[in-house]
Amino acid sequence: MLWAVLGTGVAFAQNFTTFTVLRGMLGAVEMGGFLANYCLVCEWFDTRQRAWAGNAIYLVWAVGVMSLPGIAYFVRDWRHLELIISVPLLLFIFSFWLLPESPHWLLTHNKAEEAEELLRRAATVSRLKLPPFKLKLPSSEYEEKDEKTSAWKQNMIGVIFTPYLRVYAVILMLVWGIDSMVYYGLSLGTHTLAGNQYLNFFISGAVEFPAYLTCMYCLNSQR
């Protein structure tokens, strides 16, 4: 929803400051949503299949990159183009009812019965027969005696005050920041290359397919 609202707002920005602020917020929402999708997808697959499933969603991203220059070729006004790629995202409001919740999230919020029901539904869809089972709530050894302390450990504040999570967070922020600057620097700079700018951007999306497939193979070959 925020992606659609912010993208639509960008189309109506009347000055560069508003445009920059909205685009910055849009980028944060976009990557946050994409990473949440990645985690949710991986949770629903066996560890032997997560490399394929996790990278498969990025193939959809590559299709979007390849489609954008085709739309831009026929829609030359950037405001109209922004609306075309933003307004359809309002349809994602239905994902609240269509997509299953994260079983891990349900467990951490003491909703084991709901998590069990989701797993049974997943088994039915996959035509698998599950034996009787009972999910256990997170071990009490990870729970703080102080109820207030236990509460903040379940949100982002807990990342800051948990040593190993803090280290992971800093490393990931650096890696993602550098990776994003390189990726978007190359992608958004294709118009400076020789040749047709629309074709150049299309090719920049097409080369992602062999890249993701290579990642799938390499990650699985390590098992």
Backbone hydrogen bonds, N-H to C=O, Kabsch-Sander energy under -0.5 kcal/mol:
donor,donor_aa,acceptor,acceptor_aa,energy
5,V,1,M,-2.7
6,L,2,L,-3.0
7,G,3,W,-2.2
8,T,4,A,-2.2
9,G,5,V,-2.1
10,V,6,L,-2.2
11,A,7,G,-1.3
12,F,8,T,-0.8
12,F,9,G,-0.8
13,A,10,V,-1.4
19,F,15,N,-2.1
20,T,16,F,-2.7
21,V,17,T,-2.5
22,L,18,T,-2.5
23,R,19,F,-2.3
24,G,20,T,-2.3
25,M,21,V,-2.3
26,L,22,L,-2.4
27,G,23,R,-2.3
28,A,24,G,-1.8
29,V,25,M,-2.4
30,E,26,L,-2.7
31,M,27,G,-2.2
32,G,28,A,-2.1
33,G,29,V,-2.6
34,F,30,E,-2.2
35,L,31,M,-2.4
36,A,32,G,-1.9
37,N,33,G,-2.2
38,Y,34,F,-2.1
39,C,35,L,-2.4
40,L,36,A,-2.4
41,V,37,N,-2.6
42,C,38,Y,-2.4
43,E,39,C,-1.9
44,W,40,L,-1.0
44,W,41,V,-0.8
45,F,42,C,-1.3
49,Q,46,D,-2.0
50,R,46,D,-1.0
53,A,49,Q,-2.6
54,G,50,R,-3.2
55,N,51,A,-1.3
56,A,52,W,-1.8
57,I,53,A,-1.1
58,Y,55,N,-0.7
59,L,55,N,-0.8
59,L,56,A,-0.7
60,V,56,A,-0.9
61,W,57,I,-1.1
62,A,58,Y,-2.1
63,V,59,L,-1.9
64,G,60,V,-1.9
65,V,61,W,-2.3
66,M,62,A,-2.3
67,S,63,V,-1.7
68,L,64,G,-1.9
70,G,66,M,-0.5
71,I,67,S,-1.9
72,A,68,L,-2.8
73,Y,69,P,-1.7
74,F,70,G,-0.9
74,F,71,I,-0.6
75,V,71,I,-1.9
76,R,74,F,-0.6
78,W,76,R,-0.5
81,L,77,D,-2.3
82,E,78,W,-2.3
83,L,79,R,-1.9
84,I,80,H,-2.3
85,I,81,L,-1.8
86,S,82,E,-1.0
87,V,83,L,-2.4
89,L,86,S,-1.4
90,L,87,V,-2.3
91,L,88,P,-1.8
92,F,89,L,-1.8
93,I,90,L,-1.7
94,F,91,L,-1.8
95,S,92,F,-1.7
96,F,93,I,-1.2
97,W,94,F,-1.3
98,L,94,F,-1.6
99,L,95,S,-2.3
106,L,102,S,-2.3
107,L,103,P,-2.3
108,T,104,H,-2.2
109,H,105,W,-0.9
110,N,107,L,-1.8
111,K,106,L,-2.9
115,A,111,K,-1.8
116,E,112,A,-2.6
117,E,113,E,-2.1
118,L,114,E,-2.0
119,L,115,A,-2.1
120,R,116,E,-2.1
121,R,117,E,-2.1
122,A,118,L,-2.4
123,A,119,L,-2.1
124,T,120,R,-2.0
125,V,121,R,-2.4
126,S,122,A,-2.1
127,R,124,T,-1.1
128,L,123,A,-3.4
130,L,128,L,-0.6
142,Y,139,S,-1.8
143,E,140,S,-1.4
147,E,145,K,-0.7
150,S,146,D,-2.2
151,A,147,E,-1.6
152,W,148,K,-1.7
153,K,149,T,-1.2
154,Q,151,A,-1.4
155,N,152,W,-1.4
158,G,152,W,-1.0
158,G,155,N,-1.1
159,V,155,N,-0.6
159,V,156,M,-0.7
160,I,156,M,-1.0
161,F,157,I,-1.4
162,T,158,G,-0.7
162,T,159,V,-0.5
166,R,162,T,-2.6
167,V,163,P,-2.0
168,Y,164,Y,-2.1
169,A,165,L,-2.5
170,V,166,R,-2.2
171,I,167,V,-2.4
172,L,168,Y,-2.7
173,M,169,A,-2.3
174,L,170,V,-2.1
175,V,171,I,-2.7
176,W,172,L,-3.0
177,G,173,M,-2.1
178,I,174,L,-2.5
179,D,175,V,-2.8
180,S,176,W,-2.6
181,M,177,G,-2.0
182,V,178,I,-2.2
183,Y,179,D,-2.8
184,Y,180,S,-2.8
185,G,181,M,-1.6
186,L,182,V,-2.1
187,S,183,Y,-2.7
188,L,184,Y,-2.6
190,T,187,S,-1.2
192,T,189,G,-1.7
193,L,190,T,-1.4
200,N,196,N,-2.4
201,F,197,Q,-1.8
202,F,198,Y,-2.0
203,I,199,L,-2.4
204,S,200,N,-1.9
205,G,201,F,-1.2
205,G,202,F,-0.5
206,A,202,F,-2.2
207,V,203,I,-2.3
208,E,205,G,-1.1
209,F,206,A,-1.3
211,A,207,V,-1.1
212,Y,208,E,-2.8
213,L,209,F,-2.4
214,T,210,P,-2.1
215,C,211,A,-1.9
216,M,212,Y,-2.4
217,Y,213,L,-2.1
218,C,214,T,-2.8
219,L,215,C,-2.6
220,N,216,M,-1.9
221,S,217,Y,-2.1
222,Q,218,C,-0.7
223,R,220,N,-1.4
